[in-house]
Amino acid sequence: MVAIENGVPFLFPVIVAMLITMVVNHAKWGQYTLSGSYLAFNTFTNSWLVGFYGYLFSPGQSIFIFSPILLLAPLYFRRFAGIFPAETTAILGLVLSYALFYGRSIAWHGQWCFGPRYLMAMVPLLLLPLAQWLGGVRPVAWIAITPLVIIGALVELLHVSTNVSYVYFREGYNNLVPADSYIFIPQICQLVTHWRALMAFDDRVDMWLVNVARHDSLWRAIEILVVLGGVLVIASFKLYGYLKPERKERDVHDGAIDVLART
């Protein structure tokens, strides 16, 4: 009963938002639905085996490829689950609900995009216990952590540096039979084709500053980069100055507690 009472403040605005969405979709499409126009081309007839295999093991959609630090989840969730069992159950329940819901959709992969788009909202939740685990981990553990972080950064670079739609059509993904088979074939998966596009450094590399350098001049791109970098440096110093007194006060407070504990 207490759980229901505590859940009402959260559920009420969610239910209201869902009802408003249904009313808007009725005004637009003539049906009280949450999916709106997506109902015209999306059905829930996909096999869960395909969706789960794709989310876990495929070279084009595996959450562990696009967020490799999650490979450590069995380690950093162990202590967290012992201290926060309710939160652990909530996180795993949300992840399972996403996988079950979207895994059944014929558009389970969320293409075109880069990686498992529909599971993206779950990544921060799955990483939530990581900070606590890192605080008590032995230095030798960084031998495993560092490569995973580097790989994740490289994968993200492939994402932000290249235009997904340009690669999609240049590689002929739209003509594949069966459709979307590039998700499961390592030789033509997005990791490979986006890397090839990055190495070619042609129009598929579609970052804003790169385009400024191409269509205007390299110096204009450098000027913009210097200005934006200067703003970032100033903001960083401002943030550091803002947090520093609070950190000192916290250190003094913690030191006082330690002294009292010893006495």
QUIRAZI-V497595 format. One record per pair of residues at least 4 apart in sequence whose C-alpha atoms are under 7 Angstrom apart, sorted by the first residue. I is the first residue (numbers start at 0). J is the second residue. Records with the same first field share a line. If there is no record, write none. Layout:
I = J, J
//
This chain:
0 = 4
1 = 5
2 = 6
3 = 7
6 = 10
7 = 11
9 = 13
10 = 14
11 = 15
12 = 16
13 = 17
14 = 18
15 = 19
16 = 20
17 = 21
18 = 22
19 = 23
20 = 24, 33
21 = 25, 31, 32, 33
22 = 26, 31
23 = 27
24 = 28, 29, 30, 31, 32, 35
25 = 29, 30, 31
28 = 35, 36
34 = 38
37 = 41
41 = 104, 105, 106
42 = 104, 105
43 = 103, 104, 105
44 = 103, 104, 105
45 = 103, 104, 105
46 = 50, 103
47 = 51, 102, 103
48 = 52
49 = 53
50 = 54, 102, 103, 107
51 = 55, 102
52 = 56, 57
53 = 57, 60, 61
54 = 60, 61, 62, 115
55 = 61, 62, 63
56 = 61
57 = 61, 182, 183
58 = 182, 183, 185, 188
59 = 114, 182, 183, 188, 189
60 = 108, 114, 115, 182
61 = 65, 115
62 = 66, 115
63 = 67, 69, 70
65 = 114, 151, 154
66 = 151
67 = 147, 151
68 = 147, 148
71 = 75
72 = 76
73 = 77
75 = 79, 128, 129, 132
76 = 80, 128
77 = 81
78 = 82
79 = 83, 128
80 = 84, 87
83 = 87
84 = 88
85 = 89
86 = 90
87 = 91
88 = 92
89 = 93
90 = 94, 124
91 = 95
92 = 96
93 = 97
94 = 98, 121
95 = 99
96 = 100
97 = 101, 118
98 = 102
99 = 103
101 = 107
102 = 107
103 = 107
108 = 115
109 = 115, 116, 117
112 = 116, 163
113 = 158, 163
115 = 119
118 = 122
121 = 125
122 = 126
123 = 127
128 = 132
129 = 133
130 = 134
132 = 136
136 = 140
140 = 144
141 = 145
143 = 147
144 = 148
145 = 149
146 = 150
147 = 151
148 = 152
149 = 153
150 = 154
151 = 155
152 = 156
153 = 157
154 = 158
155 = 159
156 = 160
157 = 161, 193, 194
160 = 204, 205, 206
161 = 193, 197, 203, 204, 205
162 = 166, 203, 204, 205
163 = 167
164 = 168
165 = 169, 203
166 = 170, 193, 203
167 = 171, 172
168 = 172, 173
171 = 175
172 = 179
175 = 179, 180
180 = 184
181 = 187, 188
182 = 188
184 = 188
186 = 191
187 = 191, 192
188 = 192
189 = 193
190 = 194
191 = 195
192 = 196
193 = 197
194 = 198
195 = 199
196 = 200, 201, 203, 204
197 = 204
200 = 204
205 = 209, 210
206 = 210
207 = 211
208 = 212, 220
209 = 213
210 = 214
211 = 215, 216, 220
212 = 216, 217, 219, 220
215 = 219
216 = 220
217 = 221
218 = 222
219 = 223
220 = 224
221 = 225
222 = 226
223 = 227
224 = 228
225 = 229
226 = 230
227 = 231
228 = 232
229 = 233
230 = 234
231 = 235
232 = 236
233 = 237
234 = 238
235 = 239
236 = 240
237 = 241
238 = 242
239 = 243
242 = 246
243 = 247
244 = 248
245 = 249
246 = 250
247 = 251
248 = 252
249 = 253
250 = 254
251 = 255
252 = 256
253 = 257
254 = 258
255 = 259
256 = 260
257 = 261
258 = 262
//
